[in-house]
């Protein structure tokens, strides 16, 4: 009798869940699940609760972003990064706009320098790639909004004339 009651209870719960909830399956890199789980638990949340909250917050942030039309990437969506040997990088956004961003304040920062310390190795810095923004590894990246908001707009004609005269854009 206990088995049929447990089975009936399970069926009832499954039936309710099927009516009340949609299911999403996400895939993350090996080892990332444990990091997400620890982060969620440190805040008193389940993985599901944390992921749901993160989605809600991202959607609210996207809804508040008036810099782009629905269905189009925000103005700060990164398309390409070109690192330079002076710890600056040319960031090309999906809009086609280019900005020069200086990483030195982050690398030299007392508060954030520990996070960005590996970038002091110029060979490592020069391996920047696009992964939603400028990134160097799974642990080191910088927000695309930061790159856009604090990058210096590059005027293609000015940059071209400086290069012809042998000047760099940072002079």
C-alpha positions in Angstrom: 0.0 0.0 0.0 2.9 2.4 0.9 4.4 1.9 -2.6 1.2 2.8 -4.4 0.7 5.8 -2.2 4.3 7.0 -2.9 3.9 6.3 -6.6 0.5 8.1 -6.7 2.1 11.1 -4.8 5.0 11.2 -7.3 2.6 11.1 -10.3 0.5 13.9 -8.8 3.6 16.0 -8.2 4.9 15.4 -11.7 1.5 16.2 -13.2 1.4 19.5 -11.2 5.0 20.4 -12.2 4.2 19.7 -15.9 1.3 22.1 -15.7 3.0 24.8 -13.6 6.6 24.9 -14.9 8.6 24.9 -18.1 11.9 23.2 -18.1 15.2 24.6 -19.4 18.4 22.6 -19.9 21.6 24.5 -19.8 25.1 23.2 -20.5 28.2 24.6 -18.9 31.9 23.8 -19.1 33.2 21.0 -16.9 33.8 22.2 -13.3 31.6 25.3 -13.8 28.5 23.6 -12.3 30.3 23.3 -8.9 31.3 27.0 -9.0 27.7 28.0 -9.8 26.4 25.7 -7.1 28.8 27.1 -4.5 27.9 30.7 -5.5 24.2 30.0 -5.2 24.5 28.2 -1.9 26.6 31.0 -0.4 23.6 33.3 -1.1 21.1 30.8 0.3 19.7 29.8 -3.2 19.4 26.6 -5.1 21.1 26.4 -8.5 17.6 26.7 -10.1 16.8 29.8 -8.0 20.1 31.4 -8.8 19.8 30.8 -12.5 16.2 32.1 -12.6 17.2 35.2 -10.7 20.2 35.8 -13.0 17.9 35.5 -16.0 15.3 37.8 -14.5 18.0 40.4 -13.7 19.6 40.2 -17.2 16.2 40.6 -18.8 15.4 43.6 -16.6 18.8 45.1 -17.5 18.2 44.4 -21.2 14.7 46.0 -21.0 16.2 49.1 -19.4 18.9 49.3 -22.1 17.5 51.8 -24.6 20.6 51.8 -26.7 19.4 49.1 -29.0 16.2 48.0 -30.7 14.6 44.7 -29.7 16.2 41.8 -31.5 19.4 43.8 -32.1 22.5 43.6 -30.0 23.1 46.4 -27.5 25.5 49.2 -28.7 28.2 47.8 -26.5 28.2 44.2 -27.9 31.8 43.4 -28.7 32.7 42.0 -32.2 36.5 42.1 -32.1 39.5 43.0 -29.8 43.0 43.9 -31.0 45.4 44.1 -28.1 48.4 46.5 -28.3 51.8 46.2 -26.6 51.2 49.3 -24.4 48.3 47.4 -22.6 45.6 49.2 -24.6 43.3 47.5 -27.1 41.2 48.5 -30.0 37.7 47.2 -29.4 35.3 46.9 -32.3 31.6 46.8 -31.4 29.0 45.1 -33.5 27.7 48.5 -34.5 31.1 49.0 -36.3 32.2 51.6 -33.8 35.8 51.3 -32.5 37.1 52.5 -29.2 40.6 52.5 -27.6 40.5 51.0 -24.1 43.4 51.2 -21.6 43.8 48.2 -19.3 46.6 49.7 -17.3 44.4 51.2 -14.5 42.9 47.7 -13.9 46.3 45.9 -14.0 47.8 48.5 -11.7 44.8 48.8 -9.4 45.2 48.0 -5.7 41.6 46.8 -5.6 41.5 44.8 -8.8 45.2 44.3 -9.6 45.2 40.8 -8.1 42.5 39.7 -10.6 44.3 41.3 -13.6 47.9 40.6 -12.5 48.3 37.8 -15.1 47.9 40.5 -17.8 51.2 42.1 -16.8 52.7 39.3 -18.9 52.5 41.0 -22.2 52.4 37.7 -24.1 49.3 36.7 -22.1 47.7 40.2 -22.6 48.2 39.9 -26.3 46.1 36.7 -26.4 42.9 38.6 -25.8 39.9 37.2 -27.5 36.1 37.8 -27.7 33.9 35.8 -25.5 31.0 38.2 -25.0 33.6 40.8 -24.3 37.3 41.0 -24.1 38.6 37.9 -22.3 41.9 36.2 -21.6 40.7 33.1 -19.8 37.6 31.7 -18.0 38.6 33.9 -15.0 39.8 37.1 -16.6 37.5 39.3 -18.7 36.1 42.8 -18.6 32.5 43.9 -19.0 31.6 45.1 -22.5 29.7 48.1 -21.0 33.0 49.2 -19.3 34.8 48.9 -22.6 32.2 51.0 -24.4 31.5 53.6 -21.7 35.2 54.3 -20.9 36.8 53.5 -24.2 38.0 56.5 -26.3 36.2 56.7 -29.6 38.5 56.2 -32.5 38.0 58.4 -35.6 39.1 56.3 -38.5 40.3 59.3 -40.5 42.4 60.6 -37.6 43.8 57.2 -36.8 44.8 56.7 -40.5 46.5 60.1 -40.8 48.5 59.5 -37.6 49.7 56.1 -38.8 50.8 57.7 -42.1 52.8 60.3 -40.2 54.4 57.6 -38.0 52.5 58.5 -34.9 50.7 56.1 -32.7 47.2 56.7 -31.5 48.5 57.0 -27.9 50.9 59.9 -28.4 
